[in-house]
Amino acid sequence: MWIRSSVFVSAILLSGCSFSADYSDAKNATEGFHRLMDRGEYAAIYDNAAKGFQASGTRENLVGFFKRVNRKLGKCGDGPVTFGGYQATTSGTFVTMTSSRMCANGTLSEEFVWLMVGSKATLLRYNANNPLLLTD
C-alpha cells in the first residue's frame, strides 16, 4: 500500500514540474509569436508551427491571414499573456494561452494552443478576434 501511494504522489509531483515548465515555454512562445508578427516574419511562424497547424490551410493562405491581422489592426503594443488551460492526453500535451493587445485600430484578442514537443511549444492553433477582421 505504501509503495502504491508513493508512486501516485511521485507521479503528481512530476506532472506539476512538467506543467510549470510547459506553461513557461508556452508563455515564451506566445511572446516570440508576437515579436515575429510585429516584424512581419509570417513565414517563420508558419514554418515553425506544428504539422496540425500547417494542415489547417496552405502556407500562402495562413501567411495572408497573418498579414491581414497586422494590416487591419496596425501596430500593436505589448499585452498580458495569460494561462488558458492545460491538457495532457495520449495525443500530446497542450497549453492554451490568451492575450489581449491594444493596437492602433482596436483591441486584438488572441488565443493560442501550443503543442508541447519535448520542452518546445509549437503552434497548433491560433485565433485572432476583432470586428475589423470581418471586413475588407
OpenMM code with the backbone's topology and positions (N, CA, C; nanometers):
from openmm import Vec3, app, unit

residues = "MET TRP ILE ARG SER SER VAL PHE VAL SER ALA ILE LEU LEU SER GLY CYS SER PHE SER ALA ASP TYR SER ASP ALA LYS ASN ALA THR GLU GLY PHE HIS ARG LEU MET ASP ARG GLY GLU TYR ALA ALA ILE TYR ASP ASN ALA ALA LYS GLY PHE GLN ALA SER GLY THR ARG GLU ASN LEU VAL GLY PHE PHE LYS ARG VAL ASN ARG LYS LEU GLY LYS CYS GLY ASP GLY PRO VAL THR PHE GLY GLY TYR GLN ALA THR THR SER GLY THR PHE VAL THR MET THR SER SER ARG MET CYS ALA ASN GLY THR LEU SER GLU GLU PHE VAL TRP LEU MET VAL GLY SER LYS ALA THR LEU LEU ARG TYR ASN ALA ASN ASN PRO LEU LEU LEU THR ASP".split()
positions = [
    Vec3(0.0823, -0.1193, 0.0000),
    Vec3(0.0000, 0.0000, 0.0000),
    Vec3(0.0864, 0.1253, 0.0000),
    Vec3(0.1905, 0.1281, 0.0836),
    Vec3(0.2772, 0.2439, 0.0924),
    Vec3(0.3464, 0.2696, -0.0402),
    Vec3(0.3903, 0.1634, -0.1095),
    Vec3(0.4598, 0.1770, -0.2384),
    Vec3(0.3648, 0.2365, -0.3413),
    Vec3(0.2413, 0.1907, -0.3476),
    Vec3(0.1445, 0.2452, -0.4433),
    Vec3(0.1199, 0.3928, -0.4175),
    Vec3(0.1078, 0.4303, -0.2920),
    Vec3(0.0862, 0.5708, -0.2571),
    Vec3(0.2065, 0.6555, -0.2973),
    Vec3(0.3257, 0.6020, -0.2770),
    Vec3(0.4474, 0.6753, -0.3135),
    Vec3(0.4555, 0.6972, -0.4640),
    Vec3(0.4202, 0.5944, -0.5402),
    Vec3(0.4217, 0.6066, -0.6858),
    Vec3(0.3209, 0.7113, -0.7302),
    Vec3(0.2012, 0.7106, -0.6717),
    Vec3(0.0969, 0.8068, -0.7063),
    Vec3(0.1419, 0.9498, -0.6746),
    Vec3(0.1959, 0.9705, -0.5554),
    Vec3(0.2428, 1.1034, -0.5152),
    Vec3(0.3573, 1.1485, -0.6062),
    Vec3(0.4487, 1.0592, -0.6395),
    Vec3(0.5592, 1.0938, -0.7292),
    Vec3(0.5080, 1.1357, -0.8658),
    Vec3(0.4087, 1.0654, -0.9179),
    Vec3(0.3511, 1.0997, -1.0486),
    Vec3(0.2887, 1.2386, -1.0450),
    Vec3(0.2201, 1.2712, -0.9369),
    Vec3(0.1586, 1.4039, -0.9240),
    Vec3(0.2664, 1.5118, -0.9173),
    Vec3(0.3700, 1.4891, -0.8400),
    Vec3(0.4770, 1.5879, -0.8279),
    Vec3(0.5489, 1.6085, -0.9602),
    Vec3(0.5757, 1.5013, -1.0321),
    Vec3(0.6433, 1.5138, -1.1617),
    Vec3(0.5562, 1.5866, -1.2633),
    Vec3(0.4267, 1.5610, -1.2630),
    Vec3(0.3394, 1.6308, -1.3571),
    Vec3(0.3318, 1.7784, -1.3216),
    Vec3(0.3422, 1.8130, -1.1953),
    Vec3(0.3443, 1.9533, -1.1542),
    Vec3(0.4659, 2.0248, -1.2074),
    Vec3(0.5816, 1.9590, -1.2050),
    Vec3(0.7040, 2.0181, -1.2601),
    Vec3(0.6894, 2.0359, -1.4099),
    Vec3(0.6317, 1.9374, -1.4770),
    Vec3(0.6106, 1.9440, -1.6213),
    Vec3(0.5158, 2.0587, -1.6550),
    Vec3(0.4081, 2.0730, -1.5790),
    Vec3(0.3127, 2.1804, -1.6017),
    Vec3(0.3804, 2.3157, -1.5946),
    Vec3(0.4597, 2.3373, -1.4911),
    Vec3(0.5282, 2.4647, -1.4723),
    Vec3(0.6211, 2.4951, -1.5893),
    Vec3(0.6981, 2.3955, -1.6320),
    Vec3(0.7902, 2.4146, -1.7444),
    Vec3(0.7129, 2.4384, -1.8733),
    Vec3(0.6048, 2.3614, -1.8966),
    Vec3(0.5251, 2.3783, -2.0175),
    Vec3(0.4597, 2.5159, -2.0216),
    Vec3(0.4086, 2.5623, -1.9081),
    Vec3(0.3483, 2.6955, -1.9011),
    Vec3(0.4507, 2.8015, -1.9390),
    Vec3(0.5688, 2.7910, -1.8815),
    Vec3(0.6751, 2.8875, -1.9104),
    Vec3(0.7135, 2.8851, -2.0587),
    Vec3(0.7266, 2.7652, -2.1156),
    Vec3(0.7611, 2.7526, -2.2576),
    Vec3(0.6514, 2.8100, -2.3467),
    Vec3(0.5251, 2.7852, -2.3122),
    Vec3(0.4130, 2.8366, -2.3918),
    Vec3(0.4045, 2.9892, -2.3822),
    Vec3(0.4305, 3.0432, -2.2641),
    Vec3(0.4291, 3.1890, -2.2469),
    Vec3(0.5407, 3.2520, -2.3306),
    Vec3(0.6587, 3.1941, -2.3262),
    Vec3(0.7706, 3.2450, -2.4067),
    Vec3(0.7408, 3.2321, -2.5558),
    Vec3(0.6780, 3.1228, -2.5970),
    Vec3(0.6438, 3.1037, -2.7380),
    Vec3(0.5413, 3.2071, -2.7843),
    Vec3(0.4466, 3.2400, -2.6974),
    Vec3(0.3465, 3.3425, -2.7309),
    Vec3(0.4137, 3.4777, -2.7498),
    Vec3(0.5056, 3.5115, -2.6624),
    Vec3(0.5794, 3.6373, -2.6757),
    Vec3(0.6660, 3.6359, -2.8010),
    Vec3(0.7240, 3.5213, -2.8342),
    Vec3(0.8025, 3.5083, -2.9574),
    Vec3(0.7144, 3.5233, -3.0808),
    Vec3(0.5933, 3.4669, -3.0776),
    Vec3(0.4970, 3.4833, -3.1859),
    Vec3(0.4701, 3.6321, -3.2084),
    Vec3(0.4474, 3.7059, -3.1010),
    Vec3(0.4208, 3.8494, -3.1130),
    Vec3(0.5390, 3.9241, -3.1752),
    Vec3(0.6593, 3.8873, -3.1370),
    Vec3(0.7777, 3.9525, -3.1961),
    Vec3(0.7843, 3.9249, -3.3466),
    Vec3(0.7586, 3.8002, -3.3864),
    Vec3(0.7601, 3.7657, -3.5294),
    Vec3(0.6499, 3.8402, -3.6043),
    Vec3(0.5319, 3.8484, -3.5474),
    Vec3(0.4226, 3.9231, -3.6113),
    Vec3(0.4591, 4.0705, -3.6257),
    Vec3(0.5141, 4.1280, -3.5206),
    Vec3(0.5499, 4.2702, -3.5235),
    Vec3(0.6551, 4.3002, -3.6297),
    Vec3(0.7421, 4.2029, -3.6563),
    Vec3(0.8481, 4.2218, -3.7574),
    Vec3(0.8036, 4.1758, -3.8964),
    Vec3(0.6822, 4.1237, -3.9063),
    Vec3(0.6328, 4.0775, -4.0351),
    Vec3(0.6946, 3.9466, -4.0817),
    Vec3(0.7433, 3.8673, -3.9902),
    Vec3(0.8062, 3.7385, -4.0241),
    Vec3(0.7019, 3.6263, -4.0186),
    Vec3(0.6006, 3.6396, -4.1043),
    Vec3(0.4878, 3.5478, -4.1042),
    Vec3(0.5270, 3.4070, -4.1474),
    Vec3(0.6140, 3.3975, -4.2461),
    Vec3(0.6561, 3.2650, -4.2947),
    Vec3(0.7274, 3.1872, -4.1846),
    Vec3(0.8023, 3.2555, -4.0992),
    Vec3(0.8720, 3.1880, -3.9892),
    Vec3(0.7711, 3.1287, -3.8909),
    Vec3(0.6597, 3.1988, -3.8701),
    Vec3(0.5557, 3.1454, -3.7818),
    Vec3(0.5017, 3.0158, -3.8412),
    Vec3(0.4681, 3.0193, -3.9687),
    Vec3(0.4138, 2.9008, -4.0361),
    Vec3(0.5159, 2.7871, -4.0366),
    Vec3(0.6385, 2.8175, -4.0732),
    Vec3(0.7411, 2.7140, -4.0877),
    Vec3(0.7733, 2.6437, -3.9563),
    Vec3(0.7595, 2.7133, -3.8441),
    Vec3(0.7919, 2.6562, -3.7136),
    Vec3(0.6704, 2.6006, -3.6403),
    Vec3(0.5535, 2.6080, -3.7019),
    Vec3(0.4304, 2.5605, -3.6390),
    Vec3(0.4208, 2.4082, -3.6475),
    Vec3(0.3320, 2.3532, -3.5662),
    Vec3(0.3062, 2.2090, -3.5671),
    Vec3(0.2436, 2.1681, -3.7006),
    Vec3(0.2609, 2.0425, -3.7360),
    Vec3(0.2044, 1.9899, -3.8612),
    Vec3(0.0525, 2.0098, -3.8646),
    Vec3(-0.0134, 1.9980, -3.7504),
    Vec3(-0.1576, 2.0177, -3.7446),
    Vec3(-0.1983, 2.1588, -3.7834),
    Vec3(-0.1185, 2.2571, -3.7440),
    Vec3(-0.1461, 2.3953, -3.7838),
    Vec3(-0.1250, 2.4109, -3.9332),
    Vec3(-0.0140, 2.3593, -3.9835),
    Vec3(0.0171, 2.3707, -4.1257),
    Vec3(-0.0888, 2.3016, -4.2114),
    Vec3(-0.1475, 2.1948, -4.1604),
    Vec3(-0.2502, 2.1225, -4.2352),
    Vec3(-0.3835, 2.1974, -4.2390),
    Vec3(-0.3990, 2.3004, -4.1556),
    Vec3(-0.5257, 2.3734, -4.1500),
    Vec3(-0.5448, 2.4687, -4.2675),
    Vec3(-0.4414, 2.4907, -4.3451),
    Vec3(-0.4501, 2.5781, -4.4616),
    Vec3(-0.3178, 2.5798, -4.5346),
    Vec3(-0.3199, 2.6361, -4.6526),
    Vec3(-0.1950, 2.6452, -4.7275),
    Vec3(-0.1040, 2.7493, -4.6643),
    Vec3(0.0221, 2.7385, -4.6933),
    Vec3(0.1193, 2.8367, -4.6426),
    Vec3(0.0781, 2.9764, -4.6871),
    Vec3(0.0408, 2.9887, -4.8137),
    Vec3(0.0009, 3.1188, -4.8690),
    Vec3(-0.1202, 3.1761, -4.7957),
    Vec3(-0.2210, 3.0927, -4.7694),
    Vec3(-0.3411, 3.1411, -4.7005),
    Vec3(-0.3135, 3.1808, -4.5562),
    Vec3(-0.2351, 3.1014, -4.4852),
    Vec3(-0.2076, 3.1331, -4.3452),
    Vec3(-0.1173, 3.2553, -4.3316),
    Vec3(-0.0168, 3.2666, -4.4178),
    Vec3(0.0666, 3.3872, -4.4175),
    Vec3(-0.0199, 3.5089, -4.4527),
    Vec3(-0.1127, 3.4922, -4.5469),
    Vec3(-0.2050, 3.6000, -4.5823),
    Vec3(-0.2925, 3.6414, -4.4643),
    Vec3(-0.3353, 3.5449, -4.3848),
    Vec3(-0.4150, 3.5763, -4.2659),
    Vec3(-0.3342, 3.6591, -4.1668),
    Vec3(-0.2092, 3.6193, -4.1418),
    Vec3(-0.1245, 3.6962, -4.0501),
    Vec3(-0.1059, 3.8391, -4.1011),
    Vec3(-0.0835, 3.8540, -4.2313),
    Vec3(-0.0683, 3.9878, -4.2908),
    Vec3(-0.1951, 4.0698, -4.2702),
    Vec3(-0.3096, 4.0053, -4.2877),
    Vec3(-0.4384, 4.0738, -4.2708),
    Vec3(-0.4541, 4.1249, -4.1275),
    Vec3(-0.4197, 4.0432, -4.0307),
    Vec3(-0.4295, 4.0858, -3.8909),
    Vec3(-0.3473, 4.2128, -3.8699),
    Vec3(-0.2236, 4.2131, -3.9163),
    Vec3(-0.1384, 4.3315, -3.8973),
    Vec3(-0.1883, 4.4514, -3.9769),
    Vec3(-0.2338, 4.4281, -4.0990),
    Vec3(-0.2814, 4.5381, -4.1840),
    Vec3(-0.4065, 4.6015, -4.1245),
    Vec3(-0.5008, 4.5208, -4.0776),
    Vec3(-0.6265, 4.5722, -4.0263),
    Vec3(-0.6113, 4.6401, -3.8899),
    Vec3(-0.5277, 4.5846, -3.8041),
    Vec3(-0.5194, 4.6369, -3.6675),
    Vec3(-0.4056, 4.7352, -3.6465),
    Vec3(-0.3091, 4.7382, -3.7365),
    Vec3(-0.1970, 4.8304, -3.7206),
    Vec3(-0.1004, 4.7832, -3.6131),
    Vec3(-0.0103, 4.8696, -3.5783),
    Vec3(0.0929, 4.8360, -3.4797),
    Vec3(0.0284, 4.8064, -3.3449),
    Vec3(0.0712, 4.6956, -3.2857),
    Vec3(0.0175, 4.6536, -3.1558),
    Vec3(0.1224, 4.6713, -3.0467),
    Vec3(0.0762, 4.7080, -2.9305),
    Vec3(0.1642, 4.7166, -2.8149),
    Vec3(0.1683, 4.5829, -2.7426),
    Vec3(0.2475, 4.5797, -2.6385),
    Vec3(0.2540, 4.4597, -2.5565),
    Vec3(0.1245, 4.4458, -2.4781),
    Vec3(0.0874, 4.3244, -2.4515),
    Vec3(-0.0315, 4.2992, -2.3712),
    Vec3(-0.0073, 4.1809, -2.2808),
    Vec3(-0.0945, 4.1622, -2.1844),
    Vec3(-0.0764, 4.0495, -2.0936),
    Vec3(-0.0977, 3.9166, -2.1650),
    Vec3(-0.0146, 3.8205, -2.1321),
    Vec3(-0.0289, 3.6828, -2.1798),
    Vec3(-0.0721, 3.6014, -2.0591),
    Vec3(-0.1885, 3.5379, -2.0698),
    Vec3(-0.2416, 3.4662, -1.9551),
    Vec3(-0.2671, 3.3191, -1.9876),
    Vec3(-0.2665, 3.2403, -1.8844),
    Vec3(-0.2895, 3.0967, -1.8958),
    Vec3(-0.4353, 3.0708, -1.9261),
    Vec3(-0.4612, 2.9812, -2.0243),
    Vec3(-0.5978, 2.9500, -2.0616),
    Vec3(-0.6357, 2.8044, -2.0412),
    Vec3(-0.5394, 2.7174, -2.0139),
    Vec3(-0.5712, 2.5775, -1.9912),
    Vec3(-0.4535, 2.4864, -2.0205),
    Vec3(-0.4599, 2.3675, -1.9646),
    Vec3(-0.3539, 2.2677, -1.9787),
    Vec3(-0.4205, 2.1327, -1.9939),
    Vec3(-0.3783, 2.0579, -2.0952),
    Vec3(-0.4373, 1.9264, -2.1167),
    Vec3(-0.3279, 1.8284, -2.1559),
    Vec3(-0.3183, 1.7199, -2.0824),
    Vec3(-0.2249, 1.6123, -2.1141),
    Vec3(-0.3074, 1.4907, -2.1536),
    Vec3(-0.2903, 1.4465, -2.2788),
    Vec3(-0.3675, 1.3336, -2.3300),
    Vec3(-0.2726, 1.2353, -2.3973),
    Vec3(-0.3270, 1.1276, -2.4464),
    Vec3(-0.2457, 1.0317, -2.5211),
    Vec3(-0.2022, 1.0899, -2.6556),
    Vec3(-0.2689, 1.1966, -2.7004),
    Vec3(-0.2318, 1.2638, -2.8266),
    Vec3(-0.1235, 1.3684, -2.8065),
    Vec3(-0.0937, 1.4028, -2.6826),
    Vec3(0.0084, 1.5020, -2.6542),
    Vec3(-0.0315, 1.5920, -2.5396),
    Vec3(0.0553, 1.6878, -2.5118),
    Vec3(0.0304, 1.7864, -2.4077),
    Vec3(0.0063, 1.9200, -2.4751),
    Vec3(-0.1014, 1.9870, -2.4334),
    Vec3(-0.1441, 2.1111, -2.4965),
    Vec3(-0.1574, 2.2195, -2.3902),
    Vec3(-0.1066, 2.3380, -2.4218),
    Vec3(-0.1189, 2.4522, -2.3320),
    Vec3(-0.1875, 2.5644, -2.4097),
    Vec3(-0.2941, 2.6174, -2.3517),
    Vec3(-0.3666, 2.7279, -2.4134),
    Vec3(-0.3277, 2.8573, -2.3434),
    Vec3(-0.2970, 2.9586, -2.4239),
    Vec3(-0.2632, 3.0910, -2.3717),
    Vec3(-0.3541, 3.1926, -2.4399),
    Vec3(-0.3863, 3.3003, -2.3698),
    Vec3(-0.4647, 3.4083, -2.4287),
    Vec3(-0.3877, 3.5385, -2.4140),
    Vec3(-0.4202, 3.6317, -2.5023),
    Vec3(-0.3555, 3.7617, -2.4988),
    Vec3(-0.4541, 3.8664, -2.5471),
    Vec3(-0.4435, 3.9853, -2.4930),
    Vec3(-0.5243, 4.0985, -2.5373),
    Vec3(-0.4284, 4.2155, -2.5576),
    Vec3(-0.4120, 4.2549, -2.6840),
    Vec3(-0.3155, 4.3607, -2.7171),
    Vec3(-0.3879, 4.4835, -2.7702),
    Vec3(-0.3483, 4.5990, -2.7238),
    Vec3(-0.4011, 4.7245, -2.7769),
    Vec3(-0.3227, 4.7575, -2.9036),
    Vec3(-0.3960, 4.7737, -3.0133),
    Vec3(-0.3351, 4.8038, -3.1423),
    Vec3(-0.3815, 4.9413, -3.1882),
    Vec3(-0.3207, 4.9919, -3.2940),
    Vec3(-0.3542, 5.1248, -3.3449),
    Vec3(-0.5024, 5.1374, -3.3801),
    Vec3(-0.5654, 5.0291, -3.4248),
    Vec3(-0.7048, 5.0347, -3.4690),
    Vec3(-0.8014, 4.9555, -3.3814),
    Vec3(-0.7610, 4.9204, -3.2612),
    Vec3(-0.8510, 4.8488, -3.1709),
    Vec3(-0.7794, 4.7409, -3.0915),
    Vec3(-0.8559, 4.6679, -3.0157),
    Vec3(-0.8017, 4.5612, -2.9311),
    Vec3(-0.8018, 4.4293, -3.0080),
    Vec3(-0.6911, 4.3606, -3.0034),
    Vec3(-0.6781, 4.2289, -3.0644),
    Vec3(-0.6801, 4.1251, -2.9531),
    Vec3(-0.7826, 4.0399, -2.9544),
    Vec3(-0.7922, 3.9289, -2.8590),
    Vec3(-0.7419, 3.8037, -2.9292),
    Vec3(-0.6497, 3.7327, -2.8648),
    Vec3(-0.5888, 3.6159, -2.9271),
    Vec3(-0.5977, 3.4949, -2.8354),
    Vec3(-0.6061, 3.3787, -2.8993),
    Vec3(-0.5966, 3.2525, -2.8270),
    Vec3(-0.4973, 3.1645, -2.9019),
    Vec3(-0.4064, 3.1052, -2.8276),
    Vec3(-0.3041, 3.0165, -2.8815),
    Vec3(-0.3190, 2.8796, -2.8175),
    Vec3(-0.3068, 2.7754, -2.8965),
    Vec3(-0.2945, 2.6409, -2.8417),
    Vec3(-0.1581, 2.5902, -2.8859),
    Vec3(-0.0761, 2.5597, -2.7877),
    Vec3(0.0604, 2.5134, -2.8125),
    Vec3(0.0686, 2.3634, -2.7868),
    Vec3(0.1264, 2.2923, -2.8805),
    Vec3(0.1556, 2.1504, -2.8639),
    Vec3(0.2968, 2.1411, -2.8072),
    Vec3(0.3100, 2.0746, -2.6930),
    Vec3(0.4404, 2.0631, -2.6295),
    Vec3(0.5134, 1.9427, -2.6880),
    Vec3(0.6280, 1.9678, -2.7490),
    Vec3(0.7115, 1.8623, -2.8063),
    Vec3(0.8456, 1.8714, -2.7353),
    Vec3(0.8689, 1.7784, -2.6428),
    Vec3(0.9868, 1.7903, -2.5568),
    Vec3(0.9671, 1.9139, -2.4706),
    Vec3(1.0614, 2.0040, -2.4739),
    Vec3(1.0475, 2.1287, -2.3979),
    Vec3(1.0202, 2.2462, -2.4910),
    Vec3(0.9668, 2.2173, -2.6095),
    Vec3(0.9396, 2.3227, -2.7068),
    Vec3(0.7898, 2.3325, -2.7326),
    Vec3(0.7383, 2.4549, -2.7288),
    Vec3(0.5982, 2.4805, -2.7610),
    Vec3(0.5890, 2.5090, -2.9108),
    Vec3(0.5074, 2.4302, -2.9808),
    Vec3(0.4870, 2.4517, -3.1243),
    Vec3(0.3407, 2.4895, -3.1467),
    Vec3(0.3190, 2.5881, -3.2312),
    Vec3(0.1858, 2.6424, -3.2538),
    Vec3(0.0958, 2.5387, -3.3203),
    Vec3(-0.0157, 2.5088, -3.2554),
    Vec3(-0.1123, 2.4148, -3.3100),
    Vec3(-0.2376, 2.4881, -3.3594),
    Vec3(-0.2782, 2.5934, -3.2866),
    Vec3(-0.3962, 2.6696, -3.3260),
    Vec3(-0.3798, 2.8150, -3.2846),
    Vec3(-0.4265, 2.9049, -3.3714),
    Vec3(-0.4225, 3.0486, -3.3433),
    Vec3(-0.5567, 3.1083, -3.3815),
    Vec3(-0.6165, 3.1822, -3.2889),
    Vec3(-0.7407, 3.2550, -3.3160),
    Vec3(-0.7177, 3.4017, -3.2853),
    Vec3(-0.7556, 3.4864, -3.3798),
    Vec3(-0.7465, 3.6310, -3.3619),
    Vec3(-0.8872, 3.6876, -3.3733),
    Vec3(-0.9254, 3.7733, -3.2785),
    Vec3(-1.0602, 3.8283, -3.2775),
    Vec3(-1.0594, 3.9795, -3.2680),
    Vec3(-1.1273, 4.0411, -3.3629),
    Vec3(-1.1562, 4.1831, -3.3648),
    Vec3(-1.2550, 4.2041, -3.4807),
    Vec3(-1.3568, 4.2867, -3.4628),
    Vec3(-1.4548, 4.3056, -3.5705),
    Vec3(-1.3928, 4.3523, -3.7028),
    Vec3(-1.2822, 4.4230, -3.6992),
    Vec3(-1.2191, 4.4693, -3.8226),
    Vec3(-1.1728, 4.3539, -3.9114),
    Vec3(-1.1470, 4.2376, -3.8515),
    Vec3(-1.1012, 4.1227, -3.9296),
    Vec3(-1.2131, 4.0631, -4.0159),
    Vec3(-1.3386, 4.1061, -3.9918),
    Vec3(-1.4524, 4.0539, -4.0655),
    Vec3(-1.4827, 4.1330, -4.1929),
    Vec3(-1.4189, 4.2469, -4.2088),
    Vec3(-1.4478, 4.3327, -4.3245),
    Vec3(-1.3233, 4.3523, -4.4101),
    Vec3(-1.3453, 4.3932, -4.5328),
    Vec3(-1.2317, 4.4257, -4.6204),
    Vec3(-1.2045, 4.5701, -4.6236),
] * unit.nanometer
topology = app.Topology()
chain = topology.addChain("A")
for resn in residues:
    res = topology.addResidue(resn, chain)
    for name in ("N", "CA", "C"):
        topology.addAtom(name, app.Element.getBySymbol(name[0]), res)
